[in-house]
Amino acid sequence: CAPPDAVVWPQSVGQVQELAALCYRCRVPMVPFGTGTGLEGGVNAVQGGVCFDLSHMDAITELSLEDFSVAVEPGVTRKALNSHLRGTGLWFPVDPGADASLCGMAATGASGTNAVRYGTMRPNVLNLRVVLPDGRLLHTAGPGRQARKRAAGYDLTSLFVGSEGTLGFLTQATLRLHPLPEAAAVTTSAFPSVRAAVACTVQVLQAAVPVARIEFLDEVMVGACGRFSKMELPVAATLLLELHGSRHSLAEQQRQTEEIVRLNGGSSLAWAEEPEERGRLWAMRHSAWYAALALRPGCQGYSTDVCVPISRLPDVVVETKQDLQDSGLTGPMVGHVGDGNFHCLLIFDTQDPAETQRVHAFAQRLGRRALAAGGTCTGEHGVGLGKRALLLEELGQEGLDTLRRIKVALDPHNLMNPGKVL
């Protein structure tokens, strides 16, 4: 961990502007901080400087039930917003697992379990209020604008979503809200092999079942989660599925899903429709990180992710599973496979140089395997510190040079979160 030289806690956008302008004049690096739940070292102050902890800016404003939109400051987390929305019939569905800052989620281009139905952060951000490195204020879609689509000029909002704090401070995000489904049902199914589970995912999507979440856990992950959450689960490759809709449409979705699961050798399905039981299943899934760490007490973990086209997903997952075994690594696999995104949770002894090197080599091979399959080296964690070399391989030299020219235009002195992404 690389600590900053100083930390500031601005209370308003005006204070962020003043502090940024001061740092800019003195050529001091600046590192934005939300809740610190990122996984690629994005908040490490590798060149020192000032950390801007934005957690005290926690206003929720401009809620419009008719327009399905709300504006939040960087101190507002995903759970805090949905708690604020309780009773309105609306929710914000992007769920990366951690109770992350919503502006931080925008900065990293986060997604999560609901992305297959509701999209990632990118289509769910309508406008951003950004403090640029020199203290100027930018509204990426224009002040106060919250249109659900626009074709006016370059898409500045999408430029800043996923910029990982390298172009400016995201001090407010206007978000797209969604209606709560009338009914929901969750189930798990165990499969005879990893390939069968992933192939079932592809077929569910091809059959146009409007699945809300479809998560994959390999047998190592299922065993760890079962022990950690004290749930009895078959130790086999498993899918965790959730359906949303009206009560009438849900029955048809369940019938379709059961047929596809059966054709792929999956276990029979028992649907949980009560909120308590659904919550228990998803709590098990969201505890995957801690369950993985419990496999080797005293060791550390590194979570890496890739995303590939759905058609290539079965082969890439199976090849990755074999690579883990050949490398002798503890790396349970879990993924938002409905959109081709999966993770390896690598648990290793940081005091063992040989094992640490094997982890690094595996992560590079995984990224390159995804690229060779026409995918990306990161579906939701971001580039941060660890995937800069892979970014060059993914975009090519001209693509990377274009990113650098954008960076120089907005941050000519390389003060915003230096050392990340590029």
C-alpha positions as CSV (number, residue, x, y, z in Angstrom):
1,C,0.0,0.0,0.0
2,A,1.3,3.4,-0.9
3,P,0.0,6.1,1.5
4,P,-0.5,9.8,0.5
5,D,1.3,12.6,2.1
6,A,-1.9,14.2,3.3
7,V,-5.6,13.5,3.4
8,V,-8.4,16.1,3.1
9,W,-12.1,15.7,3.7
10,P,-14.0,18.3,1.6
11,Q,-17.6,19.0,2.6
12,S,-18.8,20.6,-0.7
13,V,-18.1,20.8,-4.3
14,G,-16.7,24.3,-3.8
15,Q,-14.1,23.0,-1.4
16,V,-13.1,20.3,-3.8
17,Q,-12.6,23.0,-6.4
18,E,-10.5,25.2,-4.1
19,L,-8.3,22.3,-3.0
20,A,-7.9,21.0,-6.5
21,A,-6.9,24.4,-7.8
22,L,-4.3,24.7,-4.9
23,C,-2.8,21.3,-5.7
24,Y,-2.7,22.1,-9.4
25,R,-0.8,25.4,-8.8
26,C,1.7,23.6,-6.6
27,R,1.9,20.6,-8.9
28,V,0.9,18.1,-6.2
29,P,-0.6,14.7,-7.2
30,M,-4.3,14.2,-6.2
31,V,-6.0,10.8,-5.5
32,P,-9.8,10.6,-5.2
33,F,-11.2,8.2,-2.5
34,G,-14.7,7.0,-2.0
35,T,-15.1,3.9,0.1
36,G,-11.9,2.0,-0.9
37,T,-13.6,-1.1,-2.1
38,G,-11.8,-1.1,-5.5
39,L,-9.7,-4.2,-6.4
40,E,-6.9,-3.0,-8.7
41,G,-5.0,-0.6,-6.4
42,G,-6.8,2.5,-7.7
43,V,-6.5,4.5,-4.5
44,N,-2.8,3.8,-3.9
45,A,-0.9,7.1,-3.8
46,V,2.1,5.7,-5.8
47,Q,3.6,9.2,-6.2
48,G,2.4,10.6,-2.8
49,G,0.4,13.7,-2.8
50,V,-3.1,14.5,-1.4
51,C,-5.9,12.0,-1.0
52,F,-9.3,13.6,-1.4
53,D,-11.7,11.6,0.8
54,L,-15.1,12.5,-0.5
55,S,-17.1,10.4,1.9
56,H,-18.4,13.4,3.8
57,M,-20.2,14.6,0.7
58,D,-23.3,12.4,1.0
59,A,-26.3,14.4,-0.3
60,I,-29.1,12.7,-2.3
61,T,-30.9,15.3,-4.4
62,E,-33.0,15.8,-7.4
63,L,-35.0,12.6,-6.9
64,S,-37.7,12.4,-9.7
65,L,-40.1,9.5,-9.4
66,E,-41.7,10.4,-12.8
67,D,-38.3,10.7,-14.6
68,F,-36.8,7.6,-12.8
69,S,-33.7,9.6,-11.9
70,V,-31.7,10.8,-8.8
71,A,-28.5,12.7,-8.2
72,V,-26.0,11.5,-5.6
73,E,-22.8,12.8,-4.2
74,P,-19.7,10.5,-3.7
75,G,-20.4,9.7,-0.1
76,V,-23.6,8.0,-1.0
77,T,-23.3,4.2,-1.2
78,R,-25.4,1.7,-3.1
79,K,-27.2,0.5,0.0
80,A,-27.8,4.0,1.3
81,L,-29.5,5.0,-1.9
82,N,-31.7,2.0,-2.0
83,S,-32.6,2.5,1.6
84,H,-33.5,6.2,0.7
85,L,-35.7,4.9,-2.1
86,R,-37.6,2.4,0.0
87,G,-41.4,2.9,-0.4
88,T,-41.0,4.7,-3.8
89,G,-41.3,1.6,-6.0
90,L,-37.9,2.3,-7.5
91,W,-34.4,1.0,-6.9
92,F,-30.9,1.2,-8.3
93,P,-30.0,-2.3,-9.3
94,V,-26.2,-2.2,-10.1
95,D,-24.8,-4.4,-7.4
96,P,-21.0,-5.1,-7.3
97,G,-21.3,-6.9,-4.0
98,A,-19.5,-4.4,-1.8
99,D,-21.4,-1.4,-0.5
100,A,-19.4,0.9,-2.7
101,S,-19.7,4.6,-3.3
102,L,-21.9,5.2,-6.3
103,C,-19.6,7.8,-7.8
104,G,-16.7,5.4,-7.2
105,M,-18.7,2.7,-9.0
106,A,-19.0,5.2,-11.9
107,A,-15.3,5.9,-11.8
108,T,-14.4,2.3,-12.1
109,G,-17.2,1.3,-14.6
110,A,-18.5,-1.2,-12.0
111,S,-21.3,-3.7,-12.6
112,G,-22.1,-6.9,-10.8
113,T,-24.8,-9.6,-10.4
114,N,-27.7,-7.6,-12.0
115,A,-25.8,-6.4,-15.1
116,V,-27.3,-9.1,-17.4
117,R,-30.7,-7.5,-16.9
118,Y,-30.2,-3.9,-15.9
119,G,-26.8,-3.1,-17.4
120,T,-23.5,-1.9,-16.0
121,M,-22.8,1.6,-14.5
122,R,-22.2,3.1,-18.0
123,P,-25.8,3.1,-19.3
124,N,-27.1,3.9,-15.8
125,V,-25.3,7.2,-15.5
126,L,-27.1,10.1,-17.1
127,N,-24.9,13.0,-16.1
128,L,-21.8,13.7,-14.0
129,R,-20.6,16.8,-12.1
130,V,-16.8,16.7,-12.4
131,V,-14.1,18.9,-10.8
132,L,-11.3,19.0,-13.3
133,P,-7.7,18.9,-12.2
134,D,-7.3,22.7,-12.2
135,G,-10.5,23.2,-10.2
136,R,-12.9,24.1,-13.0
137,L,-16.4,22.5,-12.9
138,L,-17.8,20.4,-15.7
139,H,-21.3,18.9,-16.2
140,T,-20.8,16.2,-18.7
141,A,-24.3,16.4,-20.1
142,G,-24.9,20.0,-19.3
143,P,-26.0,21.5,-15.9
144,G,-29.2,20.0,-14.6
145,R,-29.8,17.7,-17.6
146,Q,-31.1,14.2,-17.2
147,A,-32.4,13.0,-20.5
148,R,-32.5,9.3,-20.9
149,K,-30.8,9.5,-24.3
150,R,-28.9,12.2,-26.2
151,A,-27.1,12.7,-29.5
152,A,-25.6,16.2,-28.8
153,G,-21.8,16.2,-29.2
154,Y,-19.2,13.9,-27.8
155,D,-20.4,11.6,-25.0
156,L,-18.4,13.1,-22.1
157,T,-20.3,11.2,-19.5
158,S,-19.1,7.9,-20.9
159,L,-15.6,9.3,-21.1
160,F,-15.5,9.8,-17.3
161,V,-17.3,6.5,-16.5
162,G,-14.4,4.1,-16.1
163,S,-11.7,6.8,-16.0
164,E,-10.6,5.6,-12.5
165,G,-10.0,9.0,-11.1
166,T,-7.4,9.9,-13.7
167,L,-9.3,12.8,-15.4
168,G,-11.1,14.5,-12.5
169,F,-13.2,14.2,-9.4
170,L,-16.7,12.8,-9.8
171,T,-18.6,15.0,-7.2
172,Q,-22.1,14.1,-8.3
173,A,-23.7,11.4,-10.5
174,T,-27.2,11.6,-11.9
175,L,-28.4,8.0,-12.1
176,R,-31.1,6.1,-13.9
177,L,-33.5,4.3,-11.6
178,H,-35.6,1.2,-12.3
179,P,-39.0,0.0,-11.1
180,L,-39.0,-2.8,-8.5
181,P,-40.2,-6.1,-10.0
182,E,-43.6,-7.3,-8.8
183,A,-42.2,-10.7,-8.0
184,A,-38.8,-12.4,-7.9
185,A,-37.6,-16.0,-7.5
186,V,-34.1,-17.5,-6.9
187,T,-32.8,-21.0,-7.2
188,T,-29.6,-23.0,-7.4
189,S,-28.7,-25.9,-9.5
190,A,-25.7,-28.2,-9.4
191,F,-24.2,-29.6,-12.7
192,P,-22.0,-32.5,-13.6
193,S,-19.2,-30.3,-14.9
194,V,-18.1,-26.7,-15.3
195,R,-18.7,-26.9,-19.1
196,A,-22.3,-28.1,-18.5
197,A,-23.1,-25.2,-16.1
198,V,-21.6,-22.6,-18.4
199,A,-23.3,-24.1,-21.5
200,C,-26.6,-23.9,-19.6
201,T,-26.0,-20.2,-19.1
202,V,-25.6,-19.7,-22.8
203,Q,-28.7,-21.6,-23.6
204,V,-30.8,-19.7,-21.1
205,L,-29.8,-16.4,-22.8
206,Q,-30.3,-17.8,-26.3
207,A,-33.8,-18.8,-25.2
208,A,-34.5,-15.1,-24.3
209,V,-35.4,-15.9,-20.7
210,P,-35.3,-12.4,-19.2
211,V,-33.0,-13.6,-16.3
212,A,-32.1,-10.9,-13.8
213,R,-29.0,-12.6,-12.4
214,I,-27.2,-15.8,-13.4
215,E,-24.1,-16.5,-11.3
216,F,-21.6,-19.3,-11.7
217,L,-19.6,-20.9,-8.8
218,D,-17.1,-23.7,-9.4
219,E,-17.0,-26.7,-6.9
220,V,-14.2,-25.1,-4.9
221,M,-16.2,-21.9,-4.4
222,V,-19.4,-23.8,-3.6
223,G,-17.7,-25.8,-1.0
224,A,-16.1,-22.7,0.6
225,C,-19.3,-20.7,0.5
226,G,-21.3,-23.6,2.0
227,R,-18.9,-24.0,4.9
228,F,-18.6,-20.2,5.5
229,S,-22.4,-19.5,5.3
230,K,-23.3,-22.8,7.1
231,M,-25.5,-23.9,4.1
232,E,-25.7,-27.4,2.8
233,L,-24.9,-27.3,-0.9
234,P,-23.8,-30.0,-3.3
235,V,-20.1,-29.6,-4.0
236,A,-20.3,-29.2,-7.7
237,A,-20.3,-26.6,-10.4
238,T,-23.4,-24.5,-9.6
239,L,-25.6,-21.8,-11.1
240,L,-27.5,-19.3,-8.9
241,L,-30.3,-17.8,-10.9
242,E,-32.8,-15.0,-10.2
243,L,-35.9,-14.1,-12.2
244,H,-37.9,-10.9,-12.1
245,G,-41.3,-10.1,-13.5
246,S,-45.0,-10.2,-12.8
247,R,-46.4,-13.2,-10.9
248,H,-47.9,-14.5,-14.2
249,S,-44.7,-14.1,-16.3
250,L,-42.5,-15.5,-13.6
251,A,-44.2,-18.9,-13.8
252,E,-43.4,-19.2,-17.5
253,Q,-39.8,-18.1,-17.0
254,Q,-39.5,-20.7,-14.3
255,R,-40.8,-23.4,-16.6
256,Q,-38.4,-22.4,-19.4
257,T,-35.4,-22.3,-17.0
258,E,-36.2,-25.7,-15.5
259,E,-36.4,-27.3,-19.0
260,I,-33.0,-25.9,-20.0
261,V,-31.4,-26.9,-16.7
262,R,-32.7,-30.4,-17.1
263,L,-31.3,-30.7,-20.6
264,N,-27.9,-29.8,-19.4
265,G,-27.9,-32.4,-16.5
266,G,-28.6,-29.9,-13.8
267,S,-30.2,-30.8,-10.5
268,S,-33.9,-30.2,-10.0
269,L,-34.9,-26.7,-9.0
270,A,-36.5,-25.5,-5.8
271,W,-37.5,-21.8,-6.1
272,A,-37.2,-19.4,-3.2
273,E,-39.7,-16.5,-3.5
274,E,-39.8,-15.1,0.0
275,P,-37.4,-12.1,0.6
276,E,-35.8,-13.8,3.6
277,E,-34.8,-16.9,1.7
278,R,-33.7,-15.0,-1.4
279,G,-31.6,-12.8,0.8
280,R,-30.0,-15.8,2.5
281,L,-28.9,-17.2,-0.9
282,W,-27.5,-13.9,-2.1
283,A,-25.7,-13.3,1.2
284,M,-24.0,-16.7,0.6
285,R,-22.9,-15.5,-2.8
286,H,-21.7,-12.1,-1.6
287,S,-19.6,-13.8,1.1
288,A,-17.5,-15.5,-1.6
289,W,-14.4,-13.3,-0.9
290,Y,-14.4,-14.1,2.8
291,A,-15.2,-17.8,2.1
292,A,-12.3,-18.0,-0.2
293,L,-9.9,-16.4,2.3
294,A,-11.1,-19.0,4.9
295,L,-9.7,-21.8,2.6
296,R,-6.2,-20.7,3.7
297,P,-6.2,-18.8,7.0
298,G,-3.4,-16.3,7.3
299,C,-3.0,-15.9,3.5
300,Q,-3.9,-13.0,1.3
301,G,-6.2,-12.8,-1.7
302,Y,-6.2,-11.2,-5.1
303,S,-9.3,-11.1,-7.2
304,T,-8.9,-10.7,-10.9
305,D,-11.6,-10.6,-13.6
306,V,-12.0,-10.9,-17.4
307,C,-15.0,-10.8,-19.7
308,V,-15.4,-12.7,-23.0
309,P,-18.1,-13.1,-25.7
310,I,-20.8,-15.5,-24.5
311,S,-20.0,-18.0,-27.3
312,R,-16.5,-18.4,-26.0
313,L,-17.3,-18.6,-22.3
314,P,-17.5,-22.4,-21.9
315,D,-14.1,-22.9,-23.5
316,V,-12.4,-20.0,-21.6
317,V,-13.7,-21.1,-18.2
318,V,-12.7,-24.7,-18.7
319,E,-9.2,-23.7,-19.9
320,T,-8.8,-21.4,-16.9
321,K,-9.9,-24.1,-14.5
322,Q,-7.2,-26.4,-16.0
323,D,-4.6,-23.6,-15.8
324,L,-5.4,-23.2,-12.1
325,Q,-4.9,-26.9,-11.4
326,D,-1.7,-27.1,-13.5
327,S,-0.3,-24.0,-11.6
328,G,-1.0,-25.5,-8.2
329,L,-2.9,-22.4,-7.1
330,T,-5.9,-22.0,-4.8
331,G,-8.3,-20.0,-7.0
332,P,-12.0,-20.6,-6.7
333,M,-14.0,-19.2,-9.6
334,V,-17.1,-17.2,-9.5
335,G,-18.7,-15.1,-12.2
336,H,-21.5,-13.0,-13.6
337,V,-21.6,-15.4,-16.5
338,G,-24.8,-13.9,-18.0
339,D,-22.6,-11.3,-19.5
340,G,-19.5,-13.3,-20.0
341,N,-17.7,-11.9,-16.9
342,F,-16.0,-14.2,-14.4
343,H,-13.5,-13.9,-11.5
344,C,-10.7,-16.0,-10.0
345,L,-10.2,-15.4,-6.3
346,L,-6.5,-16.3,-5.9
347,I,-5.5,-17.1,-2.3
348,F,-1.8,-17.2,-1.7
349,D,1.1,-16.8,0.8
350,T,2.6,-13.3,0.1
351,Q,5.7,-14.5,2.0
352,D,6.3,-17.2,-0.6
353,P,8.0,-15.5,-3.6
354,A,7.6,-18.6,-5.8
355,E,3.8,-18.8,-5.2
356,T,3.5,-15.0,-5.6
357,Q,5.2,-15.2,-9.0
358,R,2.9,-18.1,-10.0
359,V,-0.1,-15.9,-9.1
360,H,1.2,-13.0,-11.2
361,A,1.9,-15.3,-14.2
362,F,-1.5,-16.9,-14.0
363,A,-3.3,-13.5,-13.9
364,Q,-1.3,-12.4,-17.0
365,R,-2.2,-15.6,-18.8
366,L,-5.9,-15.2,-17.9
367,G,-5.9,-11.7,-19.3
368,R,-4.3,-12.8,-22.5
369,R,-6.6,-15.8,-22.8
370,A,-9.6,-13.4,-22.6
371,L,-8.0,-11.2,-25.2
372,A,-7.4,-14.1,-27.6
373,A,-11.1,-15.0,-27.3
374,G,-12.1,-11.5,-28.4
375,G,-12.8,-10.3,-24.8
376,T,-11.3,-7.8,-22.4
377,C,-8.7,-8.0,-19.7
378,T,-11.2,-6.6,-17.2
379,G,-15.0,-6.6,-17.2
380,E,-15.6,-4.6,-14.1
381,H,-12.6,-4.2,-11.8
382,G,-10.8,-1.7,-13.9
383,V,-7.1,-1.4,-15.0
384,G,-5.6,0.3,-12.0
385,L,-2.0,-0.7,-11.4
386,G,-2.0,-4.3,-12.4
387,K,-3.4,-4.4,-16.0
388,R,-1.6,-1.6,-17.7
389,A,0.4,-3.9,-20.0
390,L,-2.7,-5.8,-20.9
391,L,-4.4,-2.6,-21.8
392,L,-1.8,-2.0,-24.5
393,E,-2.4,-5.5,-25.9
394,E,-6.2,-4.9,-25.9
395,L,-6.3,-1.5,-27.5
396,G,-3.2,-1.5,-29.6
397,Q,-0.6,1.4,-29.7
398,E,-2.9,3.8,-31.5
399,G,-5.7,3.2,-29.0
400,L,-3.4,3.8,-26.1
401,D,-1.9,6.9,-27.7
402,T,-5.4,8.3,-28.1
403,L,-6.1,7.7,-24.4
404,R,-2.9,9.5,-23.6
405,R,-3.8,12.5,-25.7
406,I,-7.2,12.8,-23.9
407,K,-5.4,12.5,-20.6
408,V,-2.9,15.3,-21.5
409,A,-5.8,17.5,-22.7
410,L,-7.6,17.3,-19.4
411,D,-4.6,16.8,-17.0
412,P,-1.5,18.2,-18.7
413,H,0.7,17.8,-15.6
414,N,-0.4,14.2,-14.8
415,L,-1.6,15.1,-11.3
416,M,-4.9,13.1,-11.2
417,N,-4.3,9.7,-9.8
418,P,-0.9,9.3,-11.5
419,G,0.5,5.9,-12.3
420,K,-3.0,4.3,-12.9
421,V,-4.5,3.0,-16.2
422,L,-1.8,4.5,-18.5
